[in-house]
Amino acid sequence: MVTTADQNLVRKFNTAVVLNTIRHHAPLSRAEVAKHTGLNRSTVSQIINTLLDRKLVQETILQSDRVGRPGLLLELNPAGGFAIGLEIGVNYITLVMTDFLANVLWRERRKLEVNINIDQILETAYKMTEAAIQKGHALNLTPLGIGLGVPGLVDLQHGELKFAPNLGWTNIPISSLWSQHFNLPIFVDNEAKAAALGEYYFGAARGEQNFIFLTGGVGLGAGIMIDGHLFRGSHGFASEVGHMIMDPNGEQCGCGKFGCWETQVSPRAVIRRFRESLRQGLPSMVMESADNDLDNIMFETIANAARQGDHAATAAIQEVGEHLGFGIANLVNVFNPDLVILGGELNYAGDLLLPVVRKIVNNNALELECQNLIIAASAHGQDACVMGAIALVLDDILHEPNFN
């Protein structure tokens, strides 16, 4: 005997299949949906009627160039609702609000003052979220959920940020805190894993089943996709590649260890290496723009100077690119991806770093591992994480639709 729970599970699964079929193959007719999914036409029709009622799917132009009786075509409806994505960084908060197709409708980015406490950071994020919700309602859209990307180890089951070394946060119940403020589905994940999901849905990794996404900012995070699924490990904390020990005698990392990979390849590493180049006597035009104050030197300034042939800036970018390449070569040997994506702040210097990285990887990874390997920049640049947070919301709807 089939129970109601079993029926609901089957209905949810079939709805997800239909939704994703339309997402991948739109525009298409109901008959074509049935053909793609293998479901009978009656089941498909019932599901589509529900999706139309929920405004997640819309009917579009009549068929005119296909064999058989003309009929309405189906596609996802951008007006199906709005999603909110946030990234809480070390010194900033970024938010985007999108429609159901992940088209950005509104965005806001706020820099955080030095030494601001956690309560102030969270209050700022709450206010930004409330403003986004009001913007969404003003567009007559239904809120679908809120996704958050955070730089640290996340307990997915409880939505808790267990440890964020560069923020200095431990055991922060992100999901429950947001739920207290907003009566919406809340999704929390590590920033790099979220970003990888965003690239998979609507970025540089569309159609790729095996890839590695690296995001460089204050730290270095990774999201690793294997056979179309994010690799999470036994407790959900996998892919912390930024904390691979590359030099036991190296600089101390925010995690407390010494010589982590992220200390060698972050924008801060570029700045540190640039300062060393100046001490070694390499000429540079950067100091003028920094008012001859080493503390005023910015990563973007160094990258711009390197593009103009500045020797000290070029040396700094070159060295960090080499360290990045050696680490990626190791990851390529372990995971054999089809694609490696570079995102986050490092993406600003992607045109300078990628040629160095590709050369190092080709020279040091196993030859068979490098066959057909593509190393590319993120499609979303510094927005990779917030677009990934949007993907957390949309992924839940696309794979766990619950319309009961």
C-alpha positions in Angstrom: 0.0 0.0 0.0 1.4 3.4 -1.0 1.3 5.9 1.9 0.6 9.6 1.7 4.3 10.3 2.6 5.4 8.1 -0.3 3.0 9.9 -2.7 4.3 13.2 -1.6 7.9 12.1 -2.1 7.1 10.9 -5.6 5.3 14.1 -6.4 8.2 16.2 -5.1 10.7 14.2 -7.1 8.6 14.4 -10.3 8.1 18.2 -9.8 11.8 18.7 -9.5 12.4 16.6 -12.7 9.8 18.7 -14.6 11.2 22.0 -13.3 14.8 21.1 -14.2 13.8 19.8 -17.6 12.1 23.2 -18.4 15.2 25.0 -17.0 17.6 23.1 -19.3 15.5 22.8 -22.5 13.1 25.7 -22.6 11.1 26.7 -24.5 9.3 23.4 -24.9 5.8 22.0 -25.0 4.0 19.8 -22.4 4.4 16.9 -24.8 8.1 17.5 -25.0 8.4 17.7 -21.3 6.7 14.3 -21.1 9.1 12.9 -23.7 12.2 14.3 -21.9 11.1 13.1 -18.4 9.5 9.8 -19.3 6.4 10.8 -17.2 2.9 10.3 -18.6 1.2 13.3 -20.0 -1.4 13.4 -17.3 1.2 13.6 -14.5 3.1 16.3 -16.5 0.0 18.3 -17.0 -0.9 18.3 -13.3 2.6 19.3 -12.3 2.8 22.1 -14.9 -0.6 23.4 -13.8 0.7 23.7 -10.2 3.9 25.4 -11.4 1.8 27.8 -13.4 -0.3 28.6 -10.4 2.9 29.2 -8.4 4.2 31.4 -11.2 7.4 29.5 -11.4 6.7 28.6 -15.0 5.0 30.6 -17.7 3.5 29.8 -21.1 5.0 31.7 -24.0 4.6 32.0 -27.8 2.7 29.4 -29.8 4.6 26.8 -31.7 4.7 27.6 -35.4 7.7 25.8 -36.8 7.2 22.3 -35.3 5.5 19.2 -36.5 2.0 18.6 -35.2 -0.7 20.8 -33.7 0.6 24.1 -32.4 0.7 24.6 -28.7 2.0 26.9 -26.0 5.6 26.6 -25.0 6.9 26.5 -21.4 9.8 28.3 -19.7 10.8 29.4 -16.2 9.1 32.6 -15.1 11.4 35.3 -14.0 8.5 36.8 -12.0 8.3 33.5 -10.0 9.7 35.3 -7.0 12.8 37.0 -5.6 15.8 35.6 -3.8 18.3 37.4 -1.6 21.9 36.5 -1.4 24.5 37.8 1.1 28.2 37.5 1.6 29.6 38.4 5.0 33.2 39.1 4.4 36.0 40.2 6.7 35.6 43.9 6.0 32.4 44.1 3.9 28.9 42.8 3.4 27.6 42.3 -0.1 23.9 41.7 -1.0 22.1 41.0 -4.2 18.4 40.5 -4.9 17.4 38.6 -8.0 14.4 37.2 -9.8 13.7 33.5 -10.2 16.1 33.4 -13.2 18.9 35.0 -11.1 18.7 38.3 -12.9 20.0 40.9 -10.5 17.3 43.4 -9.6 19.1 45.2 -6.7 22.4 45.2 -5.0 24.2 46.8 -2.1 27.7 46.6 -0.8 28.9 48.1 2.5 32.4 48.3 3.9 32.8 47.5 7.5 34.8 49.6 9.9 37.9 48.1 11.5 37.2 46.5 14.9 33.4 46.5 14.5 31.9 43.8 16.7 29.8 40.9 15.6 26.5 42.3 16.8 27.0 45.4 14.7 27.9 43.4 11.7 24.8 41.2 12.0 22.6 44.3 12.6 24.0 45.9 9.4 23.3 42.6 7.5 19.7 42.5 8.9 19.0 46.1 7.8 20.4 45.4 4.3 18.2 42.2 4.1 15.1 44.1 5.2 15.7 46.8 2.6 16.0 44.1 -0.1 12.8 42.5 1.0 11.0 45.8 0.7 12.4 46.3 -2.8 11.2 42.9 -3.8 7.7 43.5 -2.4 7.6 46.8 -4.3 8.1 44.8 -7.5 5.1 42.6 -6.5 7.3 39.6 -6.3 7.0 36.8 -3.7 10.1 36.2 -1.5 11.7 32.7 -2.1 14.3 32.7 0.6 17.6 34.1 1.8 21.0 32.6 1.2 24.2 33.5 3.1 27.8 32.7 2.2 30.3 33.0 5.1 34.1 32.5 5.2 34.5 29.4 7.4 33.4 26.0 8.4 29.6 25.6 8.3 27.5 22.9 10.0 24.9 22.6 7.2 22.4 20.6 9.3 22.1 23.4 11.9 23.1 26.4 9.7 25.8 27.2 12.2 29.2 28.9 11.4 31.5 26.7 13.5 34.8 28.5 12.8 35.7 31.5 10.7 39.4 32.2 11.3 39.6 35.4 9.4 36.5 36.8 11.1 37.5 35.4 14.5 34.0 33.9 14.9 33.1 30.5 16.4 29.8 28.7 16.9 27.5 31.4 15.4 24.0 30.1 14.8 23.5 32.0 11.5 20.4 30.2 10.4 18.5 30.6 13.6 19.5 34.2 14.0 18.2 35.0 10.5 15.0 33.0 11.1 14.3 35.1 14.2 14.2 38.2 12.0 12.7 36.9 8.8 10.0 34.3 8.3 11.6 32.9 5.2 13.6 29.8 4.2 17.3 30.4 5.3 20.3 28.7 3.6 23.8 29.0 4.9 27.0 27.6 3.4 30.7 28.2 3.2 31.4 31.1 0.8 33.5 29.1 -1.7 31.1 26.1 -1.8 28.2 28.6 -2.4 30.2 30.3 -5.1 30.9 27.0 -6.8 27.2 26.3 -6.9 26.6 29.7 -8.4 29.1 29.0 -11.2 27.5 25.6 -11.8 24.0 27.1 -12.2 24.7 30.4 -14.0 28.4 31.0 -14.4 31.6 29.6 -15.9 30.8 26.0 -14.9 27.4 25.5 -16.6 27.3 22.0 -18.0 30.5 20.9 -16.1 30.2 18.0 -13.7 33.8 18.0 -12.3 35.4 21.3 -11.5 37.2 23.2 -8.7 36.3 26.8 -7.8 38.9 28.9 -5.9 38.1 32.2 -4.3 40.8 34.5 -3.1 40.3 37.3 -0.6 41.7 37.7 2.9 41.8 33.9 2.8 41.6 31.2 0.1 38.5 28.9 -0.2 37.4 26.2 -2.5 34.3 24.5 -3.8 34.9 21.1 -5.4 32.2 19.7 -7.7 32.4 15.9 -8.3 29.9 14.3 -10.7 27.6 17.2 -10.3 27.6 17.2 -6.5 29.5 19.5 -4.1 32.2 17.5 -2.2 31.6 18.0 1.5 33.5 15.2 3.3 32.3 13.2 6.3 31.2 16.2 8.4 30.6 18.8 5.7 33.9 20.6 6.2 35.8 19.4 3.2 37.6 21.6 0.6 39.5 23.8 3.0 42.4 23.8 0.5 43.6 27.3 1.7 44.9 25.5 4.8 47.1 23.0 3.1 50.5 23.4 4.6 52.9 24.6 1.9 55.7 25.9 4.0 55.9 24.9 7.7 58.3 27.8 8.3 56.1 30.3 6.6 53.9 33.1 7.8 51.3 32.4 10.5 47.8 32.0 9.1 44.5 33.2 10.7 43.8 29.6 11.6 46.8 29.5 13.9 49.0 27.2 11.8 52.1 28.3 9.8 52.6 28.2 6.1 49.1 27.7 4.9 48.6 28.0 1.1 46.3 31.0 1.6 49.2 33.0 3.2 51.1 32.7 -0.1 48.4 33.5 -2.7 45.9 36.0 -1.2 45.8 39.7 -2.3 47.6 40.3 1.0 50.4 38.1 -0.2 50.7 40.2 -3.3 51.0 43.3 -1.2 53.6 41.7 1.1 55.6 40.5 -1.9 55.4 43.9 -3.5 56.8 45.6 -0.3 59.7 43.1 -0.4 60.4 44.0 -4.0 60.6 47.7 -3.0 63.1 46.8 -0.2 65.2 45.0 -2.7 65.4 48.1 -4.8 63.1 47.3 -7.7 61.7 50.5 -9.2 57.9 51.2 -8.9 55.4 53.9 -9.8 53.0 52.7 -7.1 54.4 54.7 -4.2 53.4 58.0 -5.8 49.7 56.9 -5.9 50.0 55.7 -2.3 51.4 59.0 -1.1 54.7 57.2 -0.4 53.1 55.4 2.5 53.4 51.6 2.4 50.2 51.2 4.4 48.2 52.8 1.6 49.2 50.3 -1.0 46.2 48.4 -2.4 46.0 45.1 -4.3 44.2 46.8 -7.2 46.8 49.5 -7.5 49.6 46.8 -7.8 47.6 45.0 -10.4 47.1 48.1 -12.4 50.8 49.0 -12.2 51.8 45.5 -13.3 49.6 46.0 -16.5 51.8 49.1 -17.2 55.0 47.2 -16.8 55.9 48.2 -13.3 58.8 45.9 -12.2 58.0 45.6 -8.5 54.4 45.0 -9.2 55.1 42.5 -11.9 57.4 40.6 -9.6 54.8 40.4 -6.9 52.1 39.2 -9.2 54.5 36.6 -10.8 55.5 35.1 -7.5 52.0 34.8 -6.2 50.9 33.3 -9.5 53.5 30.7 -9.2 52.5 29.7 -5.7 48.9 29.6 -6.9 49.9 27.4 -9.8 51.8 24.9 -7.7 48.9 24.4 -5.4 46.4 24.0 -8.3 48.7 21.5 -9.9 48.4 19.4 -6.7 44.7 19.7 -6.7 44.5 18.7 -10.4 46.6 15.6 -9.7 44.2 14.6 -6.8 40.8 15.4 -8.4 41.4 15.4 -12.2 38.8 18.2 -12.9 37.8 19.4 -16.3 37.8 23.0 -15.2 39.5 25.2 -12.5 37.9 28.6 -11.9 39.6 31.5 -10.2 37.3 33.9 -8.4 37.0 36.4 -5.5 39.4 39.4 -5.3 42.1 37.6 -7.2 39.8 37.8 -10.2 40.7 41.5 -10.5 44.2 40.4 -11.6 43.0 37.3 -13.5 44.5 38.5 -16.8 47.9 38.7 -15.1 47.7 35.6 -12.9 46.1 33.1 -15.3 48.9 32.9 -17.8 51.4 32.2 -14.9 49.1 29.7 -13.3 48.5 27.8 -16.6 52.2 27.6 -17.3 53.0 26.3 -13.8 50.1 23.7 -13.8 51.1 22.4 -17.3 54.7 22.0 -16.2 54.0 20.4 -12.9 50.7 18.4 -13.0 50.7 15.0 -14.5 50.4 15.2 -18.3 47.3 13.0 -18.4 45.6 15.0 -15.7 46.1 18.2 -17.8 44.6 16.9 -21.0 41.7 19.2 -21.9 42.0 21.0 -18.6 40.6 24.6 -18.7 41.7 27.2 -16.1 39.5 30.3 -16.3 38.2 33.3 -14.4 34.9 33.4 -12.6 31.9 34.7 -14.6 30.8 36.7 -11.6 34.2 38.1 -10.2 33.8 39.5 -6.8 30.1 38.7 -6.9 30.7 34.9 -7.1 29.8 34.3 -3.5 26.5 36.3 -3.4 25.4 34.8 -6.7 26.2 31.4 -5.0 24.0 32.4 -2.1 21.2 33.0 -4.6 22.0 29.6 -6.0 21.4 28.1 -2.6 17.9 29.4 -2.6 17.0 28.4 -6.2 18.7 25.0 -5.8 16.4 24.1 -3.0 13.3 25.0 -5.1 14.6 23.2 -8.1 15.5 20.0 -6.2 13.2 20.0 -3.2 10.0 21.7 -4.4 7.4 21.6 -1.6 4.0 22.9 -2.7 1.8 20.9 -0.4 
